[in-house]
Amino acid sequence: MAVPARLRALASEIDRAAAAPDAAGRLTGYFEDSNAIYAGLGSADVDRVRSYALAALARTAPEAGIGAAREEIETGYSAGPLAAAARVVAALERPDRDWLDLLAAAAARVRGTDRKVWFDRIDAAPRPEIVDTATSDLVRAFIAVSDALGLRPADCAAILNNAPPAFSAAVRGALSETRPSLCCCRHHRSAPEWAARRPLHPEVWGTPAQDQDWRTASLGDRLLGRPAVLAFFYTRCTNPTKCSRTVATLAALQRRAAAKGLSGRIAIFAITYDPDWDTPARLHRYGTDRGLTFSAHTGLLRITEGWESARAAFDLAVGYGPTTVNRHRIEVLMLAPDGRIVFDTAGRPPETEGLLTRLIAACTPG
């Protein structure tokens, strides 16, 4: 089936899902990066389908789209997914205050790639009457959140001062200076930074993994017996807020952990999604460029046998196009010494201090 016909068929499925009584449950499946519907699609086509589904959720059940919208707005660079995610945020009845910072940051990221967007159909070419862009949708979402929280321009001044000028001007012009300022505390819901995960099947620990120095050992030999942070990445990733940032965060964590006397007591590793392309030489260069110091307990790995089984065991949210990864979520896990996954970042960008705090706690007796 030709890709355009395939995309039209997926759009029809999304339309039917959006019209169903259980629209929320049916639509959320389109945000699983490992969903078989994305197999073989290029990244641009994956973005088009996800954007279409996000826009459908914005119309029908925006609360069900919070997770997918947050991932896009925190890490996305593509205009379509960012605009659709902004529409989800704009439709929330009780949005959190932290959306404002995220929306302004997204507006800065998309400046160089902004374009017209539309979600009434999945066609690739814009029509003359289309005027919406990712930035205009981000502006509307910022205003909607401000309205819900009762904020004035002065309340958002710090955010707007650091936002792109066109974005700031549009927001300031839309917000009323005379609207009363309300306490937004009652609207704030602090999402947990970590989410518990299930145990892994014991067979995964026998999986052979080659490191950046061509040494091969099992995952169990590398990860079991001490608290460990395990991330996933690939060197061809073009989104700097995902893989590059993740590996740089691991490097910062390694330095902070060493300063706390944890060297040798913890493990810090990252496994590539792209083992055929990511040779040890590429892994070594990628890690070095981002500040990693390789050791027996810190490194970048490629699984040389059994990648699909390991991918399933870790329940990784990653999909593949014709040549490489077409989309993935951020995956950073913390493992207990016995190999249980005790925390993960649930798709959020990892933070050095949060990881360090949990490693210190795991290494503290009692």
VOMAR-166045 format. One line per 4 residues: number of its first residue (from 1); their letters; for each residue x, y, z of C-alpha. Coordinates in pm, whole numbers, plus 50000, padded with zeros to 5 digits. Last residue first. Example, Ala and Ser with C-alpha at 12.3 -4.5 7.8 and 13.67 -1.06 7.14 Angstrom:
BEGIN
2 = sa = 51367,49894,50714  51230,49550,50780 .
! end
This chain:
BEGIN
366 = gptc = 51897,50122,55626  52231,50153,55451  52266,50442,55203  52347,50333,54848 .
362 = aail = 51984,50343,54727  51932,50683,54889  52242,50820,54715  52118,50680,54384 .
358 = rtll = 51778,50840,54437  51926,51180,54507  52160,51149,54209  51875,51078,53967 .
354 = gete = 51680,51381,54089  51992,51597,54078  52078,51503,53721  51733,51556,53575 .
350 = pprg = 51596,51320,53312  51367,51451,53036  51017,51313,53095  50892,50997,52925 .
346 = atdf = 50793,50824,53250  51123,50907,53423  51156,50554,53550  51169,50398,53891 .
342 = virg = 51216,50060,54062  51304,49846,53764  51405,49524,53938  51755,49405,53854 .
338 = dpal = 51859,49263,54192  52078,49568,54261  51771,49793,54208  51737,49951,53866 .
334 = mlve = 51667,50313,53776  51529,50375,53430  51563,50646,53164  51347,50613,52851 .
330 = irhr = 51265,50928,52653  51002,50840,52395  51080,50711,52052  51006,50791,51687 .
326 = nvtt = 51109,50688,51337  51408,50479,51442  51616,50361,51146  51608,50266,50779 .
322 = pgyg = 51251,50204,50658  51087,50330,50978  51117,50193,51328  50921,50249,51650 .
318 = vald = 51027,50295,52011  50837,50284,52340  51048,50019,52511  50879,49743,52709 .
314 = faar = 51212,49655,52875  51154,49287,52799  51018,49365,52452  51327,49561,52351 .
310 = asew = 51544,49290,52504  51372,49025,52292  51406,49240,51980  51775,49304,52050 .
306 = geti = 51856,48934,52092  52219,48934,51984  52460,49225,51949  52302,49460,52201 .
302 = rllg = 52487,49788,52170  52617,49962,52482  52735,50300,52605  52941,50318,52923 .
298 = thas = 52981,50343,53297  53059,50064,53545  53380,49921,53402  53481,50270,53297 .
294 = ftlg = 53409,50529,53030  53419,50898,53108  53111,51058,52956  53132,51425,52856 .
290 = rdtg = 52891,51458,52567  53154,51434,52288  53305,51135,52465  52973,50951,52461 .
286 = yrhl = 52911,51007,52092  53270,50926,51992  53274,50601,52187  52931,50495,52058 .
282 = rapt = 53033,50563,51700  53351,50356,51741  53158,50077,51914  52926,50059,51614 .
278 = dwdp = 52589,50229,51627  52440,50136,51290  52341,49775,51360  52265,49846,51727 .
274 = dyti = 52008,50123,51666  51804,50158,51986  52133,50215,52167  52178,50114,52530 .
270 = afia = 52286,50360,52800  52480,50275,53114  52547,50412,53462  52639,50164,53735 .
266 = irgs = 52672,50233,54107  52915,50152,54390  53233,50185,54186  53217,50564,54201 .
262 = lgka = 52970,50671,54470  53198,50906,54664  52970,51210,54639  53202,51383,54392 .
258 = aarr = 53195,51066,54183  52815,51077,54178  52821,51439,54058  53061,51354,53774 .
254 = qlaa = 52864,51045,53666  52537,51237,53686  52677,51506,53456  52775,51235,53206 .
250 = ltav = 52431,51074,53237  52276,51415,53169  52488,51451,52856  52359,51109,52744 .
246 = trsc = 51998,51221,52794  52049,51559,52629  52190,51398,52317  51915,51138,52308 .
242 = ktpn = 51607,51357,52367  51622,51737,52375  51872,51740,52088  51619,51584,51848 .
238 = tcrt = 51807,51446,51547  51868,51096,51684  52132,50927,51469  52340,50834,51775 .
234 = yffa = 52073,50625,51942  51930,50642,52294  51818,50428,52588  51895,50489,52956 .
230 = lvap = 51996,50268,53248  52076,50401,53593  52206,50134,53826  52204,50039,54193 .
226 = rgll = 52457,49759,54246  52474,49382,54201  52329,49355,53851  52398,49599,53569 .
222 = rdgl = 52712,49504,53377  52731,49131,53446  52355,49102,53405  52360,49282,53073 .
218 = satr = 52604,49019,52952  52957,49110,52854  53125,49214,52530  53420,49453,52505 .
214 = wdqd = 53448,49648,52180  53555,49970,52359  53217,50143,52317  53043,49849,52480 .
210 = qapt = 52910,49520,52346  52601,49369,52506  52518,48999,52536  52170,48920,52674 .
206 = gwve = 52195,48690,52977  52021,48945,53199  51713,48944,52976  51637,48584,53072 .
202 = phlp = 51530,48693,53423  51211,48858,53292  51201,49214,53420  50998,49331,53718 .
198 = rraa = 50722,49590,53657  50769,49966,53669  50702,50235,53928  50666,50591,53801 .
194 = wepa = 50895,50879,53874  50863,51255,53868  50512,51238,54010  50280,51493,53856 .
190 = srhh = 50223,51790,54082  49868,51909,54033  49827,52285,54041  49481,52426,54001 .
186 = rccc = 49428,52511,54366  49756,52696,54368  49648,52935,54095  49575,53227,54324 .
182 = lspr = 49373,53472,54125  49476,53796,53959  49184,54012,53862  49151,54097,53492 .
178 = tesl = 49235,54459,53424  49555,54407,53227  49373,54175,52987  49583,53916,52811 .
174 = agrv = 49565,53918,52432  49825,54182,52355  50069,54038,52605  50035,53694,52446 .
170 = aasf = 50089,53817,52091  50385,54033,52193  50547,53748,52384  50517,53505,52090 .
166 = appa = 50654,53760,51844  50940,53846,52080  51048,53483,52147  51017,53402,52520 .
162 = nnli = 51252,53517,52796  51060,53832,52888  50735,53637,52851  50826,53392,53125 .
158 = aacd = 50935,53661,53369  50630,53874,53291  50367,53602,53341  50201,53754,53648 .
154 = aprl = 50243,54101,53498  50054,53990,53189  49756,53897,53410  49670,53552,53543 .
150 = glad = 49326,53410,53625  49444,53048,53622  49206,52937,53347  49274,53258,53155 .
146 = svai = 49650,53207,53177  49610,52849,53055  49398,52965,52761  49642,53246,52679 .
142 = farv = 49936,53006,52671  49733,52763,52457  49643,53039,52212  50007,53144,52184 .
138 = ldst = 50118,52785,52126  49858,52755,51850  49985,53076,51689  50341,52948,51711 .
134 = atdv = 50257,52615,51549  50095,52798,51262  49732,52875,51176  49653,53069,50857 .
130 = iepr = 49515,52805,50619  49292,52963,50353  49544,52906,50076  49555,52529,50136 .
126 = paad = 49854,52352,50287  49998,52040,50117  50046,51718,50313  49684,51611,50341 .
122 = irdf = 49580,51464,50678  49248,51642,50703  49079,51883,50943  49408,51907,51131 .
118 = wvkr = 49588,52206,50982  49929,52362,51034  50124,52641,50866  50496,52651,50936 .
114 = dtgr = 50749,52698,51214  51088,52529,51172  51329,52799,51286  51105,52937,51559 .
110 = vraa = 51002,52593,51684  51240,52577,51979  51153,52923,52113  50779,52855,52099 .
106 = aaal = 50839,52526,52280  51011,52716,52563  50711,52948,52595  50472,52651,52603 .
102 = ldlw = 50677,52470,52868  50701,52774,53093  50325,52829,53075  50240,52460,53120 .
98 = drdp = 50394,52480,53467  50079,52642,53605  49876,52324,53566  49563,52319,53352 .
94 = rela = 49211,52285,53494  48962,52260,53206  49214,52150,52946  49125,52257,52590 .
90 = avvr = 49423,52488,52539  49657,52209,52647  49517,51970,52386  49541,52243,52121 .
86 = aaaa = 49904,52298,52217  49970,51929,52153  49828,51969,51802  50052,52269,51739 .
82 = lpga = 50360,52091,51871  50285,51778,51667  50250,51982,51346  50541,52223,51394 .
78 = sygt = 50812,51965,51455  51067,52043,51726  50931,51840,52018  51088,51785,52360 .
74 = eiee = 50877,51943,52635  50578,52034,52419  50565,51696,52251  50605,51493,52570 .
70 = raag = 50352,51712,52750  50094,51660,52475  50136,51282,52487  50087,51277,52864 .
66 = igae = 49798,51523,52866  49604,51352,52588  49342,51179,52802  49251,51515,52958 .
62 = patr = 49178,51648,52608  48887,51412,52541  48694,51503,52224  48831,51804,52040 .
58 = alaa = 49185,51798,52184  49183,51421,52141  49119,51460,51768  49403,51714,51747 .
54 = lays = 49631,51461,51915  49526,51192,51665  49601,51415,51365  49934,51518,51514 .
50 = rvrd = 50024,51154,51580  49947,51063,51218  50141,51356,51073  50438,51303,51305 .
46 = vdas = 50461,50936,51204  50458,51051,50841  50749,51289,50902  50945,51020,51089 .
42 = glga = 50921,50771,50804  50677,50484,50823  50794,50122,50821  50621,50024,51144 .
38 = yian = 50394,50305,51263  50074,50100,51282  50265,49838,51483  50252,50058,51793 .
34 = sdef = 50603,50095,51943  50567,50472,51975  50246,50434,52174  50068,50762,52108 .
30 = ygtl = 49808,50619,51869  49678,50394,52146  49545,50702,52326  49274,50743,52063 .
26 = rgaa = 49073,50434,52150  49065,50497,52523  48965,50859,52486  48707,50794,52214 .
22 = dpaa = 48509,50541,52418  48170,50659,52287  48310,50647,51931  48336,50955,51708 .
18 = aard = 48706,51009,51782  48779,50643,51704  48604,50672,51368  48805,50982,51279 .
14 = iesa = 49125,50810,51392  49052,50511,51169  48986,50745,50876  49318,50918,50941 .
10 = larl = 49490,50579,50943  49338,50497,50603  49449,50834,50466  49800,50767,50593 .
6 = rapv = 49810,50428,50424  49684,50577,50100  49962,50838,50111  50220,50566,50201 .
2 = am = 50138,50341,49907  50000,50000,50000 .
! end
